[in-house]
Amino acid sequence: MGWKTIKIDAADRAFSEFVRRRDKMCRRCFSYGYGPKGITGLQASHYWSRRHENTRFDPENVDALCAACHFIWGGDRREDYTAFKKAQLGEKGLKLLMVRCNQYCKKDRKLALMQAKLLLKTLD
């Protein structure tokens, strides 16, 4: 089974900017991003991967992480990310996120982009 490349579009870019601006720093090591918006060194880390359309743009599913921490929590230390999400959302919140993750959601990138832009406006 080969690794599939997941396409990044305008909705993904806008939502990623929202997450990085919302969190302002790595949620694991608390380092700051650098750049004009202070987010250049951060990445949007999806707890449930982007292939799950229903939680791809869910703010509770995504945290800003530096590249090193994203690699760590996305790899061998996945259980640490789970512990973080349980502390962040509570046991019930994490279970509800899992339910949302496993529900069918039709891909609608125009709607996702509009929602991401609205989320960005809440930060201004």
N, C-alpha and C positions, 0 to 999 in steps of 0.2 A: 504494500500500500504506500503510495507516494505522498509527499507533502504538497498540499494545495496552496497556491498563493491566493490570499484574499485581497481583492481589489479595494483600494482606498479611494474614496470619492469626496466630493465637496462636503457632504453631510458628515463623513468621518473626520475630515479636517476641522470643520467648525465645532463638532462635538469634542474633539481632542483639545482644541483651544479652550473651550469652556471648562473642561476638567482641570487642565493645567492652570488656568487663571483662578479657578475656584479654590484649588488646594494650595497654590502658591509655592509649595515645597514638596519634596519627596515624603510620602506618608510613612516610609520605613526608616530612613536615616536622617530625615529633616534637613537635608541639604537643599539649597535654593537653586533654581534655574537662573540663567544669566541671559540677558538680551533686552531688547526694547520693552517687552512686556513682562520680563522676568520669568519666562517660561521655556526658553529655548533648550535648556538642559534637562527638561522633564519630558516624560512620555506618558501617554494614557494607557494604563494597564487594566485590561479587562479580567475580572475574576473568572467569569464564564466567558470563554473565547468569543471573538467577533463572529464566528460562524453561527452562533445562536442569535438569530435575527431579533427575537423578542427582547433580549437584554443588551443588544449591541449599543443602544443609545440610552440605556437606563443609568442615570447618575449614581444609583446605589451599587451598580455593578463595576464601576470604573473609578480608579484612583490614580493620582499623579505619582509617578515613581521616577527616580533617576535611572539611567540605563543599567547601571550595575545592580540596583535593587530589583529592577524589572527582570533581569536575567536570573537573579537568585530566586525570587518568588515564583517565577514562571518555570523554574527547573526543579532542582533537588529539594528545595525548601518550600514546596507547595503547602505543606501542613502549617507552616508559619503564616502564610497568607490566609489560610482558612481560619486560624486562631485570631488574626487581625480582623477579618470580616465578622466573626462572631462577636468580638468586642465592639466593633463599630455598629453593627445592625442588631445585635442580640440573636439568640438562638432562633426565635420565631422569625425575625426579619431575614436571616440567612436562609431559612427553609422556604419562606415566601419568594425570595429571589430565585431559588432553585426551581420552584414551581413555575415562575414566570419564564425562566430560561428554557424549560421543556415544553412550553406551550407553542403552538404554531402561530406564526406571525407572517403575514404577507409582506414582502419587501416593497417599501414605498419610500424611495430616496428623496423625492420632492418634499414629502411630509416630514421626513427625518431632518432634512436641511432647515425647513421652516422652524421646527421645534428647537433645533440646536441654536439657531440665530436668536430665538426668543430667550433661551437659557443664557446666552451670552449677554443679552440686554439686561438681565437681572443683576449682572455683576457690575454694570456701569453706575 
